[in-house]
Amino acid sequence: MTPAGRLTAVLGGWLLLVLLPACSGEPRPPAAPAGAEARAERIRENGLATLRSRVTVTFDRPAEFADSRIPLASHFELRIALAEGGSRRQLVAAAERSTANRREVVLTVDALVTEGSVLTVSRRAFDPRASGSFEVPVAADLSPLAALLASSALTPADPAFFDPPEEREPDPATDDPAAMREALRRHLAVRGSDAATSADALAVYDAIPAATVPSPKLRAALAALTGTFAEPALADLLTPANCTGQPAASIDFREPPGMERLLARVTSTGTGARVVSIHPSLRGERFELLIPLLAHEAVHCDQFDSRVEEVAATAFDTLLFLRLVAANPTLAEERTRLARELRIDALAMVNSGAVLPESIGVLRSPGVEAALPGTNAPYRSFAELVTTAYPTVTALQSPLEPLAAAYMAALAAETGAAAGDPFDLRYLDGLLAQALDGASLVAVIRAFGLEPAD
């Protein structure tokens, strides 16, 4: 055979090998992608958070899979980054090819996928004869810490957290107006108030009439509302700018009439002016702990009460308490009656939240069975705890309280959210979650010594 003939034979054989699979009816395996990206987001249902994630995988070319008889999800697996370090294996519950983009596959995962997780893709998805896999880093909307907080209840490491309160005798110095003015000044400094806010608060303290508020400690607690979202309570209590058209007749330590077990209660005089009664057993409390209590009582202006009103008012006082603890962690160390009530409400709020369960809220968090883990309390959310604490309040709804709306408007302005109805518990739940920043939440967790419940 001539050299030219040999070359022709070789080329013909090569061409036959190339065309043979097509001629024999055996399809070529699709080419595996050379690269991919993955992004995870938490799945929401009716605007509420779940403990599941959606991972969108985008390949660098249209995805062609080798065998549709094999479940597509079996070709994917995740290593989810954990807050305590390391990772855990997580299988994919379902996988669907995107109808809008042939380059995408959407995975459903029965867990919260966190930033730093890794997706493993089997090469057999594209070629049944292939072996091995390739990895894709996952970008996610949740950090490992946020996912832990969203999916776990926290409990105090110290069981004394729930112990009965300790009695504390009042300090005679708290009856000295000058001493309490200085205590207010120190409090404002610890809270990080700027010079203008501090000057305003001290001016408010000086202006509160002793005839209406005889106790310097209560005057200091009221003045300390200056610069907080609850500052509108000052005008509501001390001026006619409220639903009664009159300033409060009295704000003082006295037994709440008819309900001596309560920490505080609002009643009215014959003319309709409010009387705010603070239980005498609270005389020994640090004045900072009275700040949230007064913010709560100020909400009650009309003579109609309801469960949702109590939830909202208690939510406002608890948020204010959490912010105070974040600024001054020594408040978490108090073991008096009021301190105990506030910290138990605080724990329930930390373990609640349906919109952003990694933050705080009033509604039940997904997956959380006990808002007060480590106790036999049956409450699954902050709202359940509060409504149970007011057995005589049976109405579900009551007219909107203007001061509650003012608190909500102030918080909405802080967070950039749209103002809403404070008696809409879903709205309240979401806004509270935004109102406590991550650094403050971490400070609260540390101050109370909280850790994930078993």
C-alpha positions as CSV (number, residue, x, y, z in Angstrom):
1,M,0.0,0.0,0.0
2,T,1.3,3.4,-0.8
3,P,2.0,5.9,1.9
4,A,-1.0,7.9,0.7
5,G,-3.2,4.8,1.0
6,R,-2.0,4.0,4.5
7,L,-2.8,7.6,5.6
8,T,-6.3,7.3,4.1
9,A,-6.9,4.0,6.0
10,V,-5.7,5.5,9.3
11,L,-7.9,8.6,8.9
12,G,-10.9,6.4,7.9
13,G,-10.5,4.2,11.0
14,W,-10.2,7.2,13.3
15,L,-13.4,8.7,11.7
16,L,-15.2,5.4,12.2
17,L,-14.3,5.4,16.0
18,V,-15.6,8.9,16.3
19,L,-18.9,8.2,14.6
20,L,-19.4,4.7,16.0
21,P,-21.3,5.8,19.2
22,A,-23.7,7.9,17.2
23,C,-24.3,5.2,14.6
24,S,-24.8,2.5,17.2
25,G,-27.4,4.5,19.0
26,E,-25.4,4.9,22.3
27,P,-25.7,8.6,23.4
28,R,-22.7,10.5,24.5
29,P,-22.7,11.5,28.2
30,P,-23.3,15.2,28.6
31,A,-20.3,17.3,29.3
32,A,-19.9,18.1,33.0
33,P,-19.9,21.7,33.9
34,A,-16.6,23.3,34.5
35,G,-17.8,25.5,37.3
36,A,-20.8,26.4,39.5
37,E,-22.1,28.8,42.1
38,A,-24.5,28.2,45.0
39,R,-26.6,30.5,47.1
40,A,-28.7,29.5,50.1
41,E,-31.7,31.3,51.6
42,R,-34.0,30.4,54.4
43,I,-37.5,29.2,53.3
44,R,-40.4,31.3,54.5
45,E,-44.0,30.4,54.6
46,N,-46.6,33.2,54.8
47,G,-43.8,35.5,55.8
48,L,-42.7,33.4,58.8
49,A,-39.4,31.7,59.1
50,T,-38.9,27.9,58.8
51,L,-35.9,25.7,59.6
52,R,-35.5,24.8,55.9
53,S,-33.4,26.3,53.1
54,R,-33.4,26.6,49.4
55,V,-30.1,26.4,47.6
56,T,-29.9,27.6,44.0
57,V,-27.0,26.1,42.1
58,T,-26.0,27.9,38.9
59,F,-23.7,26.0,36.5
60,D,-21.5,27.7,33.9
61,R,-23.5,26.0,31.1
62,P,-26.9,24.5,30.7
63,A,-27.1,21.5,33.0
64,E,-27.6,18.2,31.2
65,F,-28.0,15.2,33.5
66,A,-27.2,11.7,32.5
67,D,-30.1,9.6,33.8
68,S,-33.4,11.0,34.9
69,R,-34.4,7.6,36.5
70,I,-32.0,8.3,39.4
71,P,-33.2,10.9,41.9
72,L,-31.5,14.2,41.0
73,A,-31.2,15.0,44.7
74,S,-28.9,12.0,45.3
75,H,-26.2,13.7,43.4
76,F,-25.9,16.5,45.9
77,E,-24.7,16.7,49.5
78,L,-23.9,19.5,51.9
79,R,-21.4,20.1,54.7
80,I,-23.1,22.8,56.8
81,A,-20.8,25.1,58.7
82,L,-21.5,25.1,62.5
83,A,-21.2,27.9,65.1
84,E,-19.1,25.7,67.3
85,G,-16.7,25.0,64.5
86,G,-16.5,22.2,62.0
87,S,-19.4,21.0,59.9
88,R,-22.0,18.3,59.6
89,R,-23.2,16.3,56.7
90,Q,-26.7,17.1,55.3
91,L,-28.5,15.3,52.5
92,V,-30.7,17.1,50.0
93,A,-34.4,16.5,50.4
94,A,-35.4,17.5,46.8
95,A,-33.9,18.9,43.7
96,E,-35.6,20.4,40.7
97,R,-34.3,21.8,37.4
98,S,-35.3,25.4,37.0
99,T,-37.8,26.0,34.3
100,A,-36.7,29.6,33.8
101,N,-32.9,29.0,33.6
102,R,-31.5,25.7,32.2
103,R,-28.2,26.5,34.0
104,E,-29.9,26.3,37.4
105,V,-30.9,23.5,39.8
106,V,-32.9,24.4,43.0
107,L,-32.3,22.2,46.0
108,T,-34.5,21.9,49.1
109,V,-32.7,21.2,52.4
110,D,-34.4,20.3,55.7
111,A,-31.9,22.4,57.6
112,L,-30.6,26.0,57.8
113,V,-27.7,26.2,55.4
114,T,-25.1,28.7,56.7
115,E,-22.4,30.9,55.2
116,G,-19.2,28.8,54.8
117,S,-21.0,25.6,53.9
118,V,-19.9,23.5,51.0
119,L,-22.0,21.7,48.4
120,T,-20.6,18.5,46.9
121,V,-21.8,17.5,43.4
122,S,-21.2,14.0,42.1
123,R,-19.8,13.7,38.6
124,R,-22.0,10.7,38.0
125,A,-24.9,13.3,37.6
126,F,-23.5,14.0,34.2
127,D,-21.7,10.8,33.3
128,P,-22.7,7.5,34.9
129,R,-19.2,6.1,34.1
130,A,-17.5,9.0,35.9
131,S,-16.2,8.9,39.4
132,G,-15.5,11.5,42.0
133,S,-17.1,14.8,42.7
134,F,-16.5,18.6,42.8
135,E,-17.2,21.1,45.5
136,V,-19.0,24.4,45.4
137,P,-18.7,27.0,48.2
138,V,-22.2,28.2,49.3
139,A,-23.0,31.8,49.9
140,A,-25.9,32.0,52.5
141,D,-28.1,34.6,54.2
142,L,-27.4,33.2,57.7
143,S,-24.2,33.0,59.7
144,P,-23.5,29.8,61.7
145,L,-24.3,31.7,64.9
146,A,-27.5,33.1,63.5
147,A,-28.6,29.6,62.4
148,L,-27.9,28.3,65.9
149,L,-29.9,31.0,67.5
150,A,-32.7,30.5,65.1
151,S,-33.0,26.8,65.7
152,S,-32.2,26.4,69.4
153,A,-33.7,27.6,72.6
154,L,-31.2,29.2,75.1
155,T,-31.1,28.5,78.8
156,P,-29.1,30.0,81.7
157,A,-26.1,28.0,82.7
158,D,-26.7,29.0,86.3
159,P,-29.8,27.3,87.7
160,A,-30.1,30.2,90.3
161,F,-31.5,32.3,87.4
162,F,-34.9,31.0,88.3
163,D,-34.5,31.1,92.1
164,P,-37.0,33.0,94.3
165,P,-36.2,36.7,94.6
166,E,-34.1,38.1,97.4
167,E,-35.5,40.9,99.6
168,R,-33.5,44.2,99.6
169,E,-34.1,47.0,102.1
170,P,-34.4,50.4,100.6
171,D,-31.3,52.6,100.7
172,P,-32.1,55.8,102.6
173,A,-29.9,57.7,100.1
174,T,-32.4,57.0,97.3
175,D,-34.7,59.5,99.1
176,D,-32.2,62.2,98.6
177,P,-33.0,64.2,95.4
178,A,-29.4,65.2,94.9
179,A,-28.1,61.6,95.3
180,M,-30.7,60.3,92.8
181,R,-29.8,63.1,90.3
182,E,-26.2,62.0,90.5
183,A,-27.3,58.3,90.0
184,L,-29.2,59.4,86.9
185,R,-26.2,61.2,85.6
186,R,-24.0,58.1,86.0
187,H,-26.6,55.9,84.4
188,L,-26.8,58.1,81.4
189,A,-23.0,58.0,81.0
190,V,-23.0,54.2,81.2
191,R,-25.7,54.1,78.7
192,G,-23.6,56.1,76.3
193,S,-26.0,59.1,76.1
194,D,-24.6,62.1,74.3
195,A,-24.2,65.5,76.1
196,A,-27.5,66.9,74.8
197,T,-29.5,63.8,75.8
198,S,-28.0,63.8,79.3
199,A,-28.7,67.5,79.7
200,D,-32.3,67.0,78.6
201,A,-32.8,64.0,81.0
202,L,-31.4,66.0,84.0
203,A,-33.6,68.9,83.1
204,V,-36.6,66.6,83.0
205,Y,-35.7,65.2,86.4
206,D,-35.5,68.7,87.9
207,A,-38.9,69.6,86.4
208,I,-40.9,66.6,87.5
209,P,-43.2,67.9,90.3
210,A,-42.6,66.2,93.6
211,A,-46.3,66.6,94.4
212,T,-47.1,64.2,91.6
213,V,-44.0,61.9,91.9
214,P,-42.8,62.1,95.5
215,S,-40.0,59.5,95.2
216,P,-36.7,60.8,93.8
217,K,-36.1,57.3,92.7
218,L,-39.2,57.2,90.5
219,R,-38.4,60.7,89.2
220,A,-35.0,59.5,88.1
221,A,-36.5,56.4,86.5
222,L,-39.0,58.6,84.6
223,A,-36.3,61.0,83.5
224,A,-34.2,58.2,82.2
225,L,-36.8,57.5,79.5
226,T,-35.3,60.5,77.8
227,G,-33.4,59.4,74.7
228,T,-35.2,56.0,74.5
229,F,-38.0,54.9,72.2
230,A,-40.2,55.2,75.3
231,E,-39.5,58.9,75.8
232,P,-43.1,59.8,74.6
233,A,-44.3,58.4,78.0
234,L,-43.0,61.5,79.7
235,A,-45.5,63.8,78.0
236,D,-48.2,61.1,78.2
237,L,-47.8,60.9,82.0
238,L,-46.9,64.4,83.0
239,T,-49.0,66.6,80.7
240,P,-52.6,66.5,79.4
241,A,-51.4,65.1,76.1
242,N,-53.0,61.7,76.6
243,C,-56.4,60.0,76.3
244,T,-57.6,61.4,79.6
245,G,-56.8,65.0,78.8
246,Q,-55.1,65.3,82.2
247,P,-51.6,64.7,83.6
248,A,-51.4,61.7,86.0
249,A,-52.6,62.6,89.4
250,S,-50.0,60.5,91.2
251,I,-47.1,58.2,90.5
252,D,-45.9,56.6,93.7
253,F,-45.1,53.5,95.8
254,R,-48.4,52.1,97.1
255,E,-50.1,48.8,96.9
256,P,-51.9,48.4,93.6
257,P,-55.6,48.7,94.6
258,G,-57.5,45.4,94.3
259,M,-54.5,43.5,92.9
260,E,-51.8,43.6,95.5
261,R,-49.9,40.8,93.8
262,L,-49.2,43.0,90.8
263,L,-45.9,44.9,90.5
264,A,-47.8,48.0,89.4
265,R,-51.3,49.1,88.3
266,V,-52.9,52.1,86.7
267,T,-56.3,53.3,88.1
268,S,-58.1,56.5,87.8
269,T,-59.4,59.3,90.1
270,G,-63.0,60.5,89.9
271,T,-62.0,63.1,87.3
272,G,-60.4,60.4,85.1
273,A,-56.8,61.3,85.9
274,R,-54.5,58.3,86.1
275,V,-53.0,57.0,89.3
276,V,-49.9,54.8,88.8
277,S,-49.3,52.6,91.8
278,I,-45.9,50.9,92.2
279,H,-45.8,48.1,94.7
280,P,-44.0,49.2,98.0
281,S,-41.8,46.1,97.9
282,L,-40.0,47.6,94.9
283,R,-38.6,50.5,96.9
284,G,-35.3,48.7,97.3
285,E,-34.9,48.0,93.5
286,R,-32.2,49.7,91.5
287,F,-33.9,52.7,89.8
288,E,-32.7,51.4,86.4
289,L,-35.1,48.4,86.8
290,L,-38.0,50.8,87.3
291,I,-37.5,52.4,83.9
292,P,-39.1,49.6,81.9
293,L,-41.9,49.2,84.5
294,L,-42.9,52.9,84.1
295,A,-42.7,52.6,80.3
296,H,-45.1,49.7,80.5
297,E,-47.7,51.3,82.8
298,A,-47.8,54.5,80.8
299,V,-49.2,52.5,77.9
300,H,-52.4,51.9,79.8
301,C,-54.4,55.1,79.4
302,D,-58.0,54.1,78.6
303,Q,-60.0,51.8,80.9
304,F,-60.1,49.0,78.4
305,D,-57.5,46.2,78.6
306,S,-56.9,43.1,76.5
307,R,-54.4,40.2,76.2
308,V,-52.9,41.7,73.1
309,E,-52.4,45.1,74.9
310,E,-50.6,43.4,77.8
311,V,-48.4,41.4,75.3
312,A,-47.5,44.7,73.5
313,A,-46.9,46.7,76.7
314,T,-44.8,43.9,78.2
315,A,-42.9,43.5,75.0
316,F,-42.0,47.2,75.0
317,D,-40.7,47.0,78.6
318,T,-38.8,43.9,77.9
319,L,-37.1,45.4,74.9
320,L,-36.1,48.4,76.9
321,F,-34.8,46.1,79.7
322,L,-32.7,44.1,77.1
323,R,-31.2,47.4,75.8
324,L,-30.4,48.5,79.4
325,V,-28.7,45.1,80.1
326,A,-26.7,45.3,76.9
327,A,-25.4,48.7,78.0
328,N,-24.9,47.8,81.7
329,P,-24.6,44.0,82.2
330,T,-24.5,44.4,86.0
331,L,-28.3,44.7,85.8
332,A,-28.4,41.0,84.9
333,E,-26.9,40.1,88.3
334,E,-29.8,41.5,90.3
335,R,-31.9,39.0,92.1
336,T,-34.7,41.1,93.5
337,R,-38.4,40.6,92.7
338,L,-38.6,43.1,89.8
339,A,-35.3,41.9,88.4
340,R,-36.5,38.3,88.4
341,E,-39.7,39.2,86.5
342,L,-37.8,41.2,84.0
343,R,-35.1,38.5,83.3
344,I,-37.7,35.7,82.9
345,D,-39.6,37.9,80.4
346,A,-36.3,38.6,78.7
347,L,-35.4,34.9,78.4
348,A,-38.8,34.2,76.9
349,M,-38.4,37.0,74.4
350,V,-34.9,35.7,73.4
351,N,-36.4,32.3,72.8
352,S,-39.3,33.7,70.7
353,G,-39.6,35.1,67.3
354,A,-41.4,33.8,64.2
355,V,-40.2,36.4,61.7
356,L,-36.5,36.4,62.7
357,P,-36.1,33.6,65.2
358,E,-32.3,34.3,65.5
359,S,-33.2,37.6,67.2
360,I,-36.1,38.3,69.6
361,G,-39.9,38.3,69.3
362,V,-43.2,37.5,70.9
363,L,-44.5,34.6,68.7
364,R,-43.3,31.0,68.8
365,S,-40.0,30.3,67.1
366,P,-40.0,27.4,64.7
367,G,-38.7,24.3,66.5
368,V,-38.8,25.8,70.0
369,E,-41.0,23.8,72.3
370,A,-40.2,25.8,75.5
371,A,-39.6,29.5,75.9
372,L,-38.3,28.8,79.4
373,P,-36.2,25.6,79.0
374,G,-35.0,24.0,82.1
375,T,-38.3,24.7,83.9
376,N,-41.7,23.0,83.9
377,A,-43.3,26.1,82.5
378,P,-45.4,25.1,79.5
379,Y,-45.1,28.4,77.6
380,R,-43.8,28.1,74.1
381,S,-43.5,31.8,73.4
382,F,-43.3,35.2,75.1
383,A,-46.9,35.9,74.2
384,E,-48.1,32.7,75.9
385,L,-46.1,33.6,79.0
386,V,-47.6,37.1,79.2
387,T,-51.2,36.2,78.6
388,T,-51.0,33.5,81.3
389,A,-49.7,36.1,83.8
390,Y,-53.0,38.1,83.4
391,P,-55.7,35.6,84.1
392,T,-58.3,38.3,84.8
393,V,-57.8,39.9,81.4
394,T,-60.1,37.9,79.1
395,A,-60.6,40.2,76.2
396,L,-58.5,39.4,73.2
397,Q,-58.5,42.9,71.6
398,S,-58.9,46.4,72.9
399,P,-58.8,49.9,71.3
400,L,-55.4,51.0,70.2
401,E,-53.4,52.9,72.8
402,P,-51.8,56.0,71.3
403,L,-48.7,55.7,73.4
404,A,-48.1,52.1,72.2
405,A,-48.4,53.5,68.7
406,A,-45.9,56.2,69.5
407,Y,-43.4,53.6,70.8
408,M,-43.9,51.6,67.6
409,A,-43.4,54.7,65.5
410,A,-40.1,55.5,67.3
411,L,-38.8,51.9,66.8
412,A,-39.9,51.9,63.2
413,A,-38.0,55.2,62.6
414,E,-34.9,53.7,64.3
415,T,-35.0,50.5,62.1
416,G,-36.2,52.1,58.8
417,A,-39.3,49.9,58.9
418,A,-42.8,51.1,58.0
419,A,-44.9,52.0,61.1
420,G,-47.6,49.6,61.9
421,D,-50.2,48.5,64.5
422,P,-48.5,47.6,67.8
423,F,-51.4,45.3,68.6
424,D,-50.7,43.3,65.4
425,L,-48.5,40.7,67.0
426,R,-46.9,39.5,63.8
427,Y,-45.9,43.1,63.0
428,L,-44.7,43.5,66.5
429,D,-42.7,40.3,66.4
430,G,-40.9,41.4,63.2
431,L,-40.2,44.9,64.4
432,L,-38.8,43.8,67.8
433,A,-36.4,41.5,66.0
434,Q,-35.0,44.4,64.1
435,A,-34.9,46.7,67.1
436,L,-32.3,44.7,69.0
437,D,-29.1,44.7,67.0
438,G,-26.8,41.7,66.9
439,A,-24.1,43.2,69.2
440,S,-26.7,44.0,71.9
441,L,-28.2,40.5,71.6
442,V,-24.8,38.9,72.1
443,A,-24.1,41.2,75.1
444,V,-27.4,40.1,76.6
445,I,-26.6,36.4,76.1
446,R,-23.3,36.9,77.8
447,A,-24.7,38.9,80.7
448,F,-27.3,36.3,81.5
449,G,-24.9,33.4,80.8
450,L,-27.2,31.7,78.3
451,E,-26.3,28.6,76.3
452,P,-28.1,26.3,73.9
453,A,-30.5,24.0,75.7
454,D,-30.0,20.3,75.4
